[in-house]
Amino acid sequence: MSLAETIVGWQCIGCGRVDAPQPCIGVCQDRKVELVQAADYLRLWEQQQEVLARLRRWTHVQPHAGQFESAWQALQAEVRDLLARTDTAD
């Protein structure tokens, strides 16, 4: 996953209005959008990367002989499927 492109803007410390001035070409319209603080987004992205790294490690771990092998193989298959879907969403 790559981080989303960011722009620099201004936020009112009173009401919270966000403004990111750009060159106007005369067709501007205000529309309601949902925004997230870049620091919050980055924190969640880093947590996701940590979880994905752990999942990738789990796909290579093997239990001791005779201990939960079929359940472990099923878990690994599920993790591999999750990683495959996540990696293609990048």
PDB file of N, CA, C and O in Angstrom:
ATOM      1  N   MET A   1       0.849  -1.179   0.000  1.00  0.00           N
ATOM      2  CA  MET A   1       0.000   0.000   0.000  1.00  0.00           C
ATOM      3  C   MET A   1       0.887   1.232   0.000  1.00  0.00           C
ATOM      4  O   MET A   1       1.863   1.314   0.745  1.00  0.00           O
ATOM      5  N   SER A   2       0.537   2.171  -0.832  1.00  0.00           N
ATOM      6  CA  SER A   2       1.273   3.424  -0.821  1.00  0.00           C
ATOM      7  C   SER A   2       0.422   4.481  -0.139  1.00  0.00           C
ATOM      8  O   SER A   2      -0.807   4.400  -0.129  1.00  0.00           O
ATOM      9  N   LEU A   3       1.088   5.462   0.425  1.00  0.00           N
ATOM     10  CA  LEU A   3       0.367   6.537   1.109  1.00  0.00           C
ATOM     11  C   LEU A   3      -0.333   7.419   0.094  1.00  0.00           C
ATOM     12  O   LEU A   3       0.158   7.613  -1.018  1.00  0.00           O
ATOM     13  N   ALA A   4      -1.473   7.950   0.477  1.00  0.00           N
ATOM     14  CA  ALA A   4      -2.228   8.848  -0.393  1.00  0.00           C
ATOM     15  C   ALA A   4      -1.490  10.170  -0.535  1.00  0.00           C
ATOM     16  O   ALA A   4      -0.770  10.598   0.366  1.00  0.00           O
ATOM     17  N   GLU A   5      -1.682  10.798  -1.668  1.00  0.00           N
ATOM     18  CA  GLU A   5      -1.096  12.115  -1.894  1.00  0.00           C
ATOM     19  C   GLU A   5      -1.726  13.111  -0.937  1.00  0.00           C
ATOM     20  O   GLU A   5      -2.926  13.043  -0.670  1.00  0.00           O
ATOM     21  N   THR A   6      -0.937  14.024  -0.425  1.00  0.00           N
ATOM     22  CA  THR A   6      -1.460  15.032   0.489  1.00  0.00           C
ATOM     23  C   THR A   6      -1.326  16.417  -0.129  1.00  0.00           C
ATOM     24  O   THR A   6      -0.519  16.641  -1.031  1.00  0.00           O
ATOM     25  N   ILE A   7      -2.137  17.338   0.381  1.00  0.00           N
ATOM     26  CA  ILE A   7      -2.022  18.753   0.016  1.00  0.00           C
ATOM     27  C   ILE A   7      -1.938  19.541   1.312  1.00  0.00           C
ATOM     28  O   ILE A   7      -2.384  19.077   2.361  1.00  0.00           O
ATOM     29  N   VAL A   8      -1.374  20.717   1.235  1.00  0.00           N
ATOM     30  CA  VAL A   8      -1.269  21.581   2.408  1.00  0.00           C
ATOM     31  C   VAL A   8      -2.430  22.554   2.384  1.00  0.00           C
ATOM     32  O   VAL A   8      -2.737  23.142   1.347  1.00  0.00           O
ATOM     33  N   GLY A   9      -3.070  22.722   3.515  1.00  0.00           N
ATOM     34  CA  GLY A   9      -4.185  23.645   3.615  1.00  0.00           C
ATOM     35  C   GLY A   9      -4.176  24.345   4.955  1.00  0.00           C
ATOM     36  O   GLY A   9      -3.208  24.258   5.710  1.00  0.00           O
ATOM     37  N   TRP A  10      -5.242  25.027   5.240  1.00  0.00           N
ATOM     38  CA  TRP A  10      -5.392  25.756   6.500  1.00  0.00           C
ATOM     39  C   TRP A  10      -6.650  25.270   7.195  1.00  0.00           C
ATOM     40  O   TRP A  10      -7.661  25.002   6.546  1.00  0.00           O
ATOM     41  N   GLN A  11      -6.586  25.152   8.547  1.00  0.00           N
ATOM     42  CA  GLN A  11      -7.749  24.745   9.321  1.00  0.00           C
ATOM     43  C   GLN A  11      -7.989  25.773  10.415  1.00  0.00           C
ATOM     44  O   GLN A  11      -7.071  26.148  11.145  1.00  0.00           O
ATOM     45  N   CYS A  12      -9.229  26.222  10.518  1.00  0.00           N
ATOM     46  CA  CYS A  12      -9.607  27.193  11.546  1.00  0.00           C
ATOM     47  C   CYS A  12      -9.557  26.525  12.912  1.00  0.00           C
ATOM     48  O   CYS A  12     -10.110  25.441  13.099  1.00  0.00           O
ATOM     49  N   ILE A  13      -8.882  27.184  13.883  1.00  0.00           N
ATOM     50  CA  ILE A  13      -8.809  26.611  15.226  1.00  0.00           C
ATOM     51  C   ILE A  13     -10.109  26.810  16.001  1.00  0.00           C
ATOM     52  O   ILE A  13     -10.291  26.234  17.073  1.00  0.00           O
ATOM     53  N   GLY A  14     -11.007  27.622  15.459  1.00  0.00           N
ATOM     54  CA  GLY A  14     -12.291  27.854  16.114  1.00  0.00           C
ATOM     55  C   GLY A  14     -13.358  26.895  15.619  1.00  0.00           C
ATOM     56  O   GLY A  14     -13.878  26.090  16.391  1.00  0.00           O
ATOM     57  N   CYS A  15     -13.689  26.975  14.331  1.00  0.00           N
ATOM     58  CA  CYS A  15     -14.791  26.176  13.792  1.00  0.00           C
ATOM     59  C   CYS A  15     -14.322  24.896  13.108  1.00  0.00           C
ATOM     60  O   CYS A  15     -15.117  23.980  12.900  1.00  0.00           O
ATOM     61  N   GLY A  16     -13.046  24.824  12.760  1.00  0.00           N
ATOM     62  CA  GLY A  16     -12.523  23.624  12.112  1.00  0.00           C
ATOM     63  C   GLY A  16     -12.572  23.640  10.592  1.00  0.00           C
ATOM     64  O   GLY A  16     -12.145  22.678   9.955  1.00  0.00           O
ATOM     65  N   ARG A  17     -13.089  24.724   9.992  1.00  0.00           N
ATOM     66  CA  ARG A  17     -13.165  24.782   8.534  1.00  0.00           C
ATOM     67  C   ARG A  17     -11.775  24.598   7.931  1.00  0.00           C
ATOM     68  O   ARG A  17     -10.786  25.143   8.421  1.00  0.00           O
ATOM     69  N   VAL A  18     -11.730  23.823   6.863  1.00  0.00           N
ATOM     70  CA  VAL A  18     -10.480  23.543   6.162  1.00  0.00           C
ATOM     71  C   VAL A  18     -10.507  24.265   4.829  1.00  0.00           C
ATOM     72  O   VAL A  18     -11.520  24.255   4.129  1.00  0.00           O
ATOM     73  N   ASP A  19      -9.403  24.887   4.482  1.00  0.00           N
ATOM     74  CA  ASP A  19      -9.289  25.598   3.215  1.00  0.00           C
ATOM     75  C   ASP A  19      -7.948  25.254   2.597  1.00  0.00           C
ATOM     76  O   ASP A  19      -6.909  25.324   3.254  1.00  0.00           O
ATOM     77  N   ALA A  20      -7.982  24.890   1.352  1.00  0.00           N
ATOM     78  CA  ALA A  20      -6.750  24.597   0.615  1.00  0.00           C
ATOM     79  C   ALA A  20      -6.820  25.350  -0.710  1.00  0.00           C
ATOM     80  O   ALA A  20      -7.266  24.801  -1.717  1.00  0.00           O
ATOM     81  N   PRO A  21      -6.385  26.589  -0.708  1.00  0.00           N
ATOM     82  CA  PRO A  21      -6.531  27.410  -1.913  1.00  0.00           C
ATOM     83  C   PRO A  21      -5.757  26.850  -3.102  1.00  0.00           C
ATOM     84  O   PRO A  21      -4.603  26.435  -2.987  1.00  0.00           O
ATOM     85  N   GLN A  22      -6.423  26.854  -4.228  1.00  0.00           N
ATOM     86  CA  GLN A  22      -5.847  26.405  -5.493  1.00  0.00           C
ATOM     87  C   GLN A  22      -6.181  27.452  -6.559  1.00  0.00           C
ATOM     88  O   GLN A  22      -7.098  28.247  -6.355  1.00  0.00           O
ATOM     89  N   PRO A  23      -5.472  27.479  -7.678  1.00  0.00           N
ATOM     90  CA  PRO A  23      -5.843  28.397  -8.753  1.00  0.00           C
ATOM     91  C   PRO A  23      -7.257  28.090  -9.264  1.00  0.00           C
ATOM     92  O   PRO A  23      -7.556  26.948  -9.611  1.00  0.00           O
ATOM     93  N   CYS A  24      -8.109  29.090  -9.310  1.00  0.00           N
ATOM     94  CA  CYS A  24      -9.492  28.902  -9.740  1.00  0.00           C
ATOM     95  C   CYS A  24      -9.584  29.045 -11.250  1.00  0.00           C
ATOM     96  O   CYS A  24      -8.989  29.950 -11.836  1.00  0.00           O
ATOM     97  N   ILE A  25     -10.332  28.146 -11.873  1.00  0.00           N
ATOM     98  CA  ILE A  25     -10.547  28.263 -13.321  1.00  0.00           C
ATOM     99  C   ILE A  25     -11.978  28.720 -13.614  1.00  0.00           C
ATOM    100  O   ILE A  25     -12.426  28.679 -14.760  1.00  0.00           O
ATOM    101  N   GLY A  26     -12.701  29.163 -12.555  1.00  0.00           N
ATOM    102  CA  GLY A  26     -14.023  29.749 -12.730  1.00  0.00           C
ATOM    103  C   GLY A  26     -15.195  28.793 -12.628  1.00  0.00           C
ATOM    104  O   GLY A  26     -16.335  29.199 -12.853  1.00  0.00           O
ATOM    105  N   VAL A  27     -14.949  27.542 -12.298  1.00  0.00           N
ATOM    106  CA  VAL A  27     -16.057  26.588 -12.192  1.00  0.00           C
ATOM    107  C   VAL A  27     -16.114  25.967 -10.797  1.00  0.00           C
ATOM    108  O   VAL A  27     -16.666  24.880 -10.626  1.00  0.00           O
ATOM    109  N   CYS A  28     -15.558  26.636  -9.816  1.00  0.00           N
ATOM    110  CA  CYS A  28     -15.483  26.070  -8.463  1.00  0.00           C
ATOM    111  C   CYS A  28     -16.864  25.892  -7.845  1.00  0.00           C
ATOM    112  O   CYS A  28     -17.761  26.714  -8.038  1.00  0.00           O
ATOM    113  N   GLN A  29     -17.017  24.796  -7.091  1.00  0.00           N
ATOM    114  CA  GLN A  29     -18.217  24.530  -6.301  1.00  0.00           C
ATOM    115  C   GLN A  29     -17.749  23.913  -4.993  1.00  0.00           C
ATOM    116  O   GLN A  29     -16.850  23.073  -4.976  1.00  0.00           O
ATOM    117  N   ASP A  30     -18.366  24.336  -3.901  1.00  0.00           N
ATOM    118  CA  ASP A  30     -18.059  23.714  -2.609  1.00  0.00           C
ATOM    119  C   ASP A  30     -18.902  22.462  -2.466  1.00  0.00           C
ATOM    120  O   ASP A  30     -20.107  22.479  -2.717  1.00  0.00           O
ATOM    121  N   ARG A  31     -18.258  21.377  -2.061  1.00  0.00           N
ATOM    122  CA  ARG A  31     -18.944  20.121  -1.793  1.00  0.00           C
ATOM    123  C   ARG A  31     -18.477  19.591  -0.454  1.00  0.00           C
ATOM    124  O   ARG A  31     -17.326  19.779  -0.059  1.00  0.00           O
ATOM    125  N   LYS A  32     -19.386  18.928   0.233  1.00  0.00           N
ATOM    126  CA  LYS A  32     -19.055  18.335   1.525  1.00  0.00           C
ATOM    127  C   LYS A  32     -18.129  17.134   1.289  1.00  0.00           C
ATOM    128  O   LYS A  32     -18.417  16.274   0.457  1.00  0.00           O
ATOM    129  N   VAL A  33     -17.012  17.086   2.032  1.00  0.00           N
ATOM    130  CA  VAL A  33     -16.071  15.968   1.957  1.00  0.00           C
ATOM    131  C   VAL A  33     -15.714  15.541   3.368  1.00  0.00           C
ATOM    132  O   VAL A  33     -15.837  16.323   4.311  1.00  0.00           O
ATOM    133  N   GLU A  34     -15.272  14.303   3.511  1.00  0.00           N
ATOM    134  CA  GLU A  34     -14.779  13.815   4.790  1.00  0.00           C
ATOM    135  C   GLU A  34     -13.261  13.795   4.732  1.00  0.00           C
ATOM    136  O   GLU A  34     -12.672  13.282   3.781  1.00  0.00           O
ATOM    137  N   LEU A  35     -12.636  14.356   5.753  1.00  0.00           N
ATOM    138  CA  LEU A  35     -11.183  14.468   5.801  1.00  0.00           C
ATOM    139  C   LEU A  35     -10.659  13.781   7.046  1.00  0.00           C
ATOM    140  O   LEU A  35     -11.394  13.590   8.015  1.00  0.00           O
ATOM    141  N   VAL A  36      -9.398  13.411   7.018  1.00  0.00           N
ATOM    142  CA  VAL A  36      -8.742  12.819   8.171  1.00  0.00           C
ATOM    143  C   VAL A  36      -7.386  13.507   8.333  1.00  0.00           C
ATOM    144  O   VAL A  36      -6.738  13.867   7.350  1.00  0.00           O
ATOM    145  N   GLN A  37      -6.975  13.679   9.565  1.00  0.00           N
ATOM    146  CA  GLN A  37      -5.663  14.275   9.816  1.00  0.00           C
ATOM    147  C   GLN A  37      -4.580  13.347   9.271  1.00  0.00           C
ATOM    148  O   GLN A  37      -4.651  12.133   9.463  1.00  0.00           O
ATOM    149  N   ALA A  38      -3.592  13.899   8.603  1.00  0.00           N
ATOM    150  CA  ALA A  38      -2.521  13.098   8.016  1.00  0.00           C
ATOM    151  C   ALA A  38      -1.794  12.278   9.076  1.00  0.00           C
ATOM    152  O   ALA A  38      -1.407  11.140   8.810  1.00  0.00           O
ATOM    153  N   ALA A  39      -1.603  12.829  10.265  1.00  0.00           N
ATOM    154  CA  ALA A  39      -0.908  12.098  11.331  1.00  0.00           C
ATOM    155  C   ALA A  39      -1.703  10.862  11.757  1.00  0.00           C
ATOM    156  O   ALA A  39      -1.118   9.813  12.025  1.00  0.00           O
ATOM    157  N   ASP A  40      -3.041  10.981  11.820  1.00  0.00           N
ATOM    158  CA  ASP A  40      -3.883   9.834  12.166  1.00  0.00           C
ATOM    159  C   ASP A  40      -3.816   8.773  11.074  1.00  0.00           C
ATOM    160  O   ASP A  40      -3.714   7.581  11.363  1.00  0.00           O
ATOM    161  N   TYR A  41      -3.875   9.211   9.820  1.00  0.00           N
ATOM    162  CA  TYR A  41      -3.801   8.294   8.685  1.00  0.00           C
ATOM    163  C   TYR A  41      -2.456   7.560   8.688  1.00  0.00           C
ATOM    164  O   TYR A  41      -2.409   6.346   8.490  1.00  0.00           O
ATOM    165  N   LEU A  42      -1.381   8.286   8.909  1.00  0.00           N
ATOM    166  CA  LEU A  42      -0.053   7.679   8.921  1.00  0.00           C
ATOM    167  C   LEU A  42       0.080   6.671  10.059  1.00  0.00           C
ATOM    168  O   LEU A  42       0.665   5.604   9.877  1.00  0.00           O
ATOM    169  N   ARG A  43      -0.459   7.004  11.231  1.00  0.00           N
ATOM    170  CA  ARG A  43      -0.402   6.084  12.372  1.00  0.00           C
ATOM    171  C   ARG A  43      -1.126   4.782  12.054  1.00  0.00           C
ATOM    172  O   ARG A  43      -0.612   3.702  12.343  1.00  0.00           O
ATOM    173  N   LEU A  44      -2.321   4.873  11.458  1.00  0.00           N
ATOM    174  CA  LEU A  44      -3.068   3.673  11.097  1.00  0.00           C
ATOM    175  C   LEU A  44      -2.373   2.889   9.997  1.00  0.00           C
ATOM    176  O   LEU A  44      -2.375   1.658  10.019  1.00  0.00           O
ATOM    177  N   TRP A  45      -1.781   3.582   9.040  1.00  0.00           N
ATOM    178  CA  TRP A  45      -1.054   2.916   7.958  1.00  0.00           C
ATOM    179  C   TRP A  45       0.144   2.148   8.524  1.00  0.00           C
ATOM    180  O   TRP A  45       0.406   1.017   8.114  1.00  0.00           O
ATOM    181  N   GLU A  46       0.868   2.759   9.462  1.00  0.00           N
ATOM    182  CA  GLU A  46       2.013   2.078  10.066  1.00  0.00           C
ATOM    183  C   GLU A  46       1.567   0.847  10.856  1.00  0.00           C
ATOM    184  O   GLU A  46       2.242  -0.182  10.833  1.00  0.00           O
ATOM    185  N   GLN A  47       0.433   0.948  11.556  1.00  0.00           N
ATOM    186  CA  GLN A  47      -0.090  -0.208  12.280  1.00  0.00           C
ATOM    187  C   GLN A  47      -0.459  -1.324  11.310  1.00  0.00           C
ATOM    188  O   GLN A  47      -0.191  -2.496  11.575  1.00  0.00           O
ATOM    189  N   GLN A  48      -1.066  -0.965  10.203  1.00  0.00           N
ATOM    190  CA  GLN A  48      -1.429  -1.968   9.198  1.00  0.00           C
ATOM    191  C   GLN A  48      -0.174  -2.653   8.659  1.00  0.00           C
ATOM    192  O   GLN A  48      -0.158  -3.871   8.484  1.00  0.00           O
ATOM    193  N   GLN A  49       0.862  -1.886   8.400  1.00  0.00           N
ATOM    194  CA  GLN A  49       2.097  -2.473   7.886  1.00  0.00           C
ATOM    195  C   GLN A  49       2.701  -3.453   8.891  1.00  0.00           C
ATOM    196  O   GLN A  49       3.228  -4.496   8.503  1.00  0.00           O
ATOM    197  N   GLU A  50       2.627  -3.125  10.168  1.00  0.00           N
ATOM    198  CA  GLU A  50       3.140  -4.015  11.207  1.00  0.00           C
ATOM    199  C   GLU A  50       2.344  -5.320  11.248  1.00  0.00           C
ATOM    200  O   GLU A  50       2.920  -6.403  11.351  1.00  0.00           O
ATOM    201  N   VAL A  51       1.019  -5.208  11.168  1.00  0.00           N
ATOM    202  CA  VAL A  51       0.172  -6.407  11.166  1.00  0.00           C
ATOM    203  C   VAL A  51       0.479  -7.264   9.934  1.00  0.00           C
ATOM    204  O   VAL A  51       0.599  -8.484  10.046  1.00  0.00           O
ATOM    205  N   LEU A  52       0.604  -6.646   8.783  1.00  0.00           N
ATOM    206  CA  LEU A  52       0.911  -7.399   7.569  1.00  0.00           C
ATOM    207  C   LEU A  52       2.269  -8.085   7.666  1.00  0.00           C
ATOM    208  O   LEU A  52       2.422  -9.213   7.200  1.00  0.00           O
ATOM    209  N   ALA A  53       3.249  -7.426   8.260  1.00  0.00           N
ATOM    210  CA  ALA A  53       4.569  -8.039   8.428  1.00  0.00           C
ATOM    211  C   ALA A  53       4.479  -9.276   9.318  1.00  0.00           C
ATOM    212  O   ALA A  53       5.117 -10.292   9.042  1.00  0.00           O
ATOM    213  N   ARG A  54       3.690  -9.191  10.383  1.00  0.00           N
ATOM    214  CA  ARG A  54       3.514 -10.355  11.267  1.00  0.00           C
ATOM    215  C   ARG A  54       2.803 -11.481  10.538  1.00  0.00           C
ATOM    216  O   ARG A  54       3.186 -12.644  10.671  1.00  0.00           O
ATOM    217  N   LEU A  55       1.775 -11.151   9.772  1.00  0.00           N
ATOM    218  CA  LEU A  55       1.066 -12.181   9.010  1.00  0.00           C
ATOM    219  C   LEU A  55       2.008 -12.875   8.031  1.00  0.00           C
ATOM    220  O   LEU A  55       1.959 -14.094   7.868  1.00  0.00           O
ATOM    221  N   ARG A  56       2.865 -12.089   7.379  1.00  0.00           N
ATOM    222  CA  ARG A  56       3.822 -12.689   6.436  1.00  0.00           C
ATOM    223  C   ARG A  56       4.770 -13.647   7.155  1.00  0.00           C
ATOM    224  O   ARG A  56       5.099 -14.705   6.620  1.00  0.00           O
ATOM    225  N   ARG A  57       5.210 -13.288   8.359  1.00  0.00           N
ATOM    226  CA  ARG A  57       6.083 -14.187   9.127  1.00  0.00           C
ATOM    227  C   ARG A  57       5.353 -15.476   9.492  1.00  0.00           C
ATOM    228  O   ARG A  57       5.937 -16.559   9.432  1.00  0.00           O
ATOM    229  N   TRP A  58       4.076 -15.365   9.872  1.00  0.00           N
ATOM    230  CA  TRP A  58       3.311 -16.547  10.282  1.00  0.00           C
ATOM    231  C   TRP A  58       3.168 -17.558   9.144  1.00  0.00           C
ATOM    232  O   TRP A  58       3.042 -18.757   9.392  1.00  0.00           O
ATOM    233  N   THR A  59       3.188 -17.083   7.907  1.00  0.00           N
ATOM    234  CA  THR A  59       3.037 -18.024   6.792  1.00  0.00           C
ATOM    235  C   THR A  59       4.245 -18.932   6.648  1.00  0.00           C
ATOM    236  O   THR A  59       4.182 -19.912   5.905  1.00  0.00           O
ATOM    237  N   HIS A  60       5.348 -18.638   7.336  1.00  0.00           N
ATOM    238  CA  HIS A  60       6.571 -19.439   7.220  1.00  0.00           C
ATOM    239  C   HIS A  60       6.885 -20.253   8.470  1.00  0.00           C
ATOM    240  O   HIS A  60       7.878 -20.979   8.499  1.00  0.00           O
ATOM    241  N   VAL A  61       6.059 -20.143   9.495  1.00  0.00           N
ATOM    242  CA  VAL A  61       6.297 -20.860  10.748  1.00  0.00           C
ATOM    243  C   VAL A  61       5.674 -22.246  10.661  1.00  0.00           C
ATOM    244  O   VAL A  61       4.578 -22.404  10.123  1.00  0.00           O
ATOM    245  N   GLN A  62       6.371 -23.252  11.189  1.00  0.00           N
ATOM    246  CA  GLN A  62       5.856 -24.620  11.206  1.00  0.00           C
ATOM    247  C   GLN A  62       5.745 -25.113  12.644  1.00  0.00           C
ATOM    248  O   GLN A  62       6.658 -24.895  13.440  1.00  0.00           O
ATOM    249  N   PRO A  63       4.628 -25.782  12.995  1.00  0.00           N
ATOM    250  CA  PRO A  63       4.494 -26.340  14.343  1.00  0.00           C
ATOM    251  C   PRO A  63       5.381 -27.583  14.484  1.00  0.00           C
ATOM    252  O   PRO A  63       5.850 -28.133  13.487  1.00  0.00           O
ATOM    253  N   HIS A  64       5.601 -28.011  15.704  1.00  0.00           N
ATOM    254  CA  HIS A  64       6.346 -29.249  15.944  1.00  0.00           C
ATOM    255  C   HIS A  64       5.570 -30.415  15.347  1.00  0.00           C
ATOM    256  O   HIS A  64       4.342 -30.371  15.264  1.00  0.00           O
ATOM    257  N   ALA A  65       6.271 -31.440  14.936  1.00  0.00           N
ATOM    258  CA  ALA A  65       5.652 -32.600  14.299  1.00  0.00           C
ATOM    259  C   ALA A  65       4.525 -33.159  15.159  1.00  0.00           C
ATOM    260  O   ALA A  65       4.698 -33.368  16.360  1.00  0.00           O
ATOM    261  N   GLY A  66       3.363 -33.401  14.536  1.00  0.00           N
ATOM    262  CA  GLY A  66       2.223 -33.982  15.222  1.00  0.00           C
ATOM    263  C   GLY A  66       1.394 -33.013  16.043  1.00  0.00           C
ATOM    264  O   GLY A  66       0.417 -33.434  16.663  1.00  0.00           O
ATOM    265  N   GLN A  67       1.737 -31.752  16.075  1.00  0.00           N
ATOM    266  CA  GLN A  67       1.002 -30.798  16.909  1.00  0.00           C
ATOM    267  C   GLN A  67       0.250 -29.787  16.046  1.00  0.00           C
ATOM    268  O   GLN A  67       0.839 -28.857  15.494  1.00  0.00           O
ATOM    269  N   PHE A  68      -1.032 -29.984  15.944  1.00  0.00           N
ATOM    270  CA  PHE A  68      -1.922 -29.024  15.296  1.00  0.00           C
ATOM    271  C   PHE A  68      -1.584 -28.747  13.830  1.00  0.00           C
ATOM    272  O   PHE A  68      -1.852 -27.652  13.335  1.00  0.00           O
ATOM    273  N   GLU A  69      -1.003 -29.715  13.133  1.00  0.00           N
ATOM    274  CA  GLU A  69      -0.547 -29.454  11.758  1.00  0.00           C
ATOM    275  C   GLU A  69      -1.688 -29.067  10.817  1.00  0.00           C
ATOM    276  O   GLU A  69      -1.545 -28.121  10.042  1.00  0.00           O
ATOM    277  N   SER A  70      -2.814 -29.779  10.868  1.00  0.00           N
ATOM    278  CA  SER A  70      -3.902 -29.465   9.933  1.00  0.00           C
ATOM    279  C   SER A  70      -4.514 -28.100  10.245  1.00  0.00           C
ATOM    280  O   SER A  70      -4.830 -27.345   9.325  1.00  0.00           O
ATOM    281  N   ALA A  71      -4.684 -27.775  11.518  1.00  0.00           N
ATOM    282  CA  ALA A  71      -5.224 -26.464  11.887  1.00  0.00           C
ATOM    283  C   ALA A  71      -4.249 -25.364  11.491  1.00  0.00           C
ATOM    284  O   ALA A  71      -4.656 -24.307  11.009  1.00  0.00           O
ATOM    285  N   TRP A  72      -2.976 -25.614  11.693  1.00  0.00           N
ATOM    286  CA  TRP A  72      -1.963 -24.611  11.339  1.00  0.00           C
ATOM    287  C   TRP A  72      -1.937 -24.385   9.828  1.00  0.00           C
ATOM    288  O   TRP A  72      -1.827 -23.250   9.364  1.00  0.00           O
ATOM    289  N   GLN A  73      -2.040 -25.471   9.070  1.00  0.00           N
ATOM    290  CA  GLN A  73      -2.046 -25.332   7.615  1.00  0.00           C
ATOM    291  C   GLN A  73      -3.271 -24.551   7.148  1.00  0.00           C
ATOM    292  O   GLN A  73      -3.177 -23.752   6.217  1.00  0.00           O
ATOM    293  N   ALA A  74      -4.420 -24.777   7.787  1.00  0.00           N
ATOM    294  CA  ALA A  74      -5.623 -24.023   7.441  1.00  0.00           C
ATOM    295  C   ALA A  74      -5.446 -22.543   7.781  1.00  0.00           C
ATOM    296  O   ALA A  74      -5.846 -21.676   7.004  1.00  0.00           O
ATOM    297  N   LEU A  75      -4.850 -22.253   8.937  1.00  0.00           N
ATOM    298  CA  LEU A  75      -4.588 -20.862   9.310  1.00  0.00           C
ATOM    299  C   LEU A  75      -3.635 -20.207   8.307  1.00  0.00           C
ATOM    300  O   LEU A  75      -3.861 -19.076   7.877  1.00  0.00           O
ATOM    301  N   GLN A  76      -2.579 -20.917   7.941  1.00  0.00           N
ATOM    302  CA  GLN A  76      -1.637 -20.361   6.978  1.00  0.00           C
ATOM    303  C   GLN A  76      -2.310 -20.093   5.634  1.00  0.00           C
ATOM    304  O   GLN A  76      -2.035 -19.075   4.998  1.00  0.00           O
ATOM    305  N   ALA A  77      -3.174 -20.979   5.201  1.00  0.00           N
ATOM    306  CA  ALA A  77      -3.881 -20.775   3.938  1.00  0.00           C
ATOM    307  C   ALA A  77      -4.769 -19.531   4.016  1.00  0.00           C
ATOM    308  O   ALA A  77      -4.839 -18.750   3.067  1.00  0.00           O
ATOM    309  N   GLU A  78      -5.439 -19.356   5.143  1.00  0.00           N
ATOM    310  CA  GLU A  78      -6.286 -18.186   5.322  1.00  0.00           C
ATOM    311  C   GLU A  78      -5.452 -16.901   5.335  1.00  0.00           C
ATOM    312  O   GLU A  78      -5.842 -15.898   4.736  1.00  0.00           O
ATOM    313  N   VAL A  79      -4.318 -16.935   6.011  1.00  0.00           N
ATOM    314  CA  VAL A  79      -3.437 -15.758   6.060  1.00  0.00           C
ATOM    315  C   VAL A  79      -2.885 -15.457   4.670  1.00  0.00           C
ATOM    316  O   VAL A  79      -2.822 -14.296   4.267  1.00  0.00           O
ATOM    317  N   ARG A  80      -2.488 -16.489   3.939  1.00  0.00           N
ATOM    318  CA  ARG A  80      -1.979 -16.272   2.573  1.00  0.00           C
ATOM    319  C   ARG A  80      -3.047 -15.638   1.691  1.00  0.00           C
ATOM    320  O   ARG A  80      -2.752 -14.743   0.900  1.00  0.00           O
ATOM    321  N   ASP A  81      -4.299 -16.107   1.829  1.00  0.00           N
ATOM    322  CA  ASP A  81      -5.397 -15.527   1.056  1.00  0.00           C
ATOM    323  C   ASP A  81      -5.600 -14.063   1.411  1.00  0.00           C
ATOM    324  O   ASP A  81      -5.777 -13.226   0.526  1.00  0.00           O
ATOM    325  N   LEU A  82      -5.575 -13.747   2.714  1.00  0.00           N
ATOM    326  CA  LEU A  82      -5.724 -12.363   3.163  1.00  0.00           C
ATOM    327  C   LEU A  82      -4.603 -11.497   2.609  1.00  0.00           C
ATOM    328  O   LEU A  82      -4.850 -10.393   2.125  1.00  0.00           O
ATOM    329  N   LEU A  83      -3.367 -11.994   2.678  1.00  0.00           N
ATOM    330  CA  LEU A  83      -2.239 -11.223   2.162  1.00  0.00           C
ATOM    331  C   LEU A  83      -2.343 -11.026   0.660  1.00  0.00           C
ATOM    332  O   LEU A  83      -2.039  -9.948   0.149  1.00  0.00           O
ATOM    333  N   ALA A  84      -2.770 -12.059  -0.049  1.00  0.00           N
ATOM    334  CA  ALA A  84      -2.910 -11.930  -1.513  1.00  0.00           C
ATOM    335  C   ALA A  84      -3.928 -10.853  -1.868  1.00  0.00           C
ATOM    336  O   ALA A  84      -3.700 -10.062  -2.784  1.00  0.00           O
ATOM    337  N   ARG A  85      -5.045 -10.816  -1.153  1.00  0.00           N
ATOM    338  CA  ARG A  85      -6.061  -9.788  -1.412  1.00  0.00           C
ATOM    339  C   ARG A  85      -5.563  -8.412  -1.018  1.00  0.00           C
ATOM    340  O   ARG A  85      -5.864  -7.431  -1.697  1.00  0.00           O
ATOM    341  N   THR A  86      -4.806  -8.319   0.071  1.00  0.00           N
ATOM    342  CA  THR A  86      -4.284  -7.036   0.540  1.00  0.00           C
ATOM    343  C   THR A  86      -3.195  -6.528  -0.395  1.00  0.00           C
ATOM    344  O   THR A  86      -3.165  -5.343  -0.726  1.00  0.00           O
ATOM    345  N   ASP A  87      -2.300  -7.417  -0.823  1.00  0.00           N
ATOM    346  CA  ASP A  87      -1.194  -6.998  -1.690  1.00  0.00           C
ATOM    347  C   ASP A  87      -1.688  -6.538  -3.052  1.00  0.00           C
ATOM    348  O   ASP A  87      -1.079  -5.653  -3.652  1.00  0.00           O
ATOM    349  N   THR A  88      -2.777  -7.114  -3.558  1.00  0.00           N
ATOM    350  CA  THR A  88      -3.295  -6.683  -4.857  1.00  0.00           C
ATOM    351  C   THR A  88      -4.077  -5.388  -4.757  1.00  0.00           C
ATOM    352  O   THR A  88      -4.337  -4.746  -5.774  1.00  0.00           O
ATOM    353  N   ALA A  89      -4.459  -4.988  -3.539  1.00  0.00           N
ATOM    354  CA  ALA A  89      -5.201  -3.734  -3.350  1.00  0.00           C
ATOM    355  C   ALA A  89      -4.280  -2.532  -3.291  1.00  0.00           C
ATOM    356  O   ALA A  89      -4.768  -1.404  -3.212  1.00  0.00           O
ATOM    357  N   ASP A  90      -2.968  -2.722  -3.327  1.00  0.00           N
ATOM    358  CA  ASP A  90      -2.007  -1.611  -3.227  1.00  0.00           C
ATOM    359  C   ASP A  90      -2.129  -0.653  -4.380  1.00  0.00           C
ATOM    360  O   ASP A  90      -1.394   0.332  -4.444  1.00  0.00           O
TER     361      ASP A  90
END
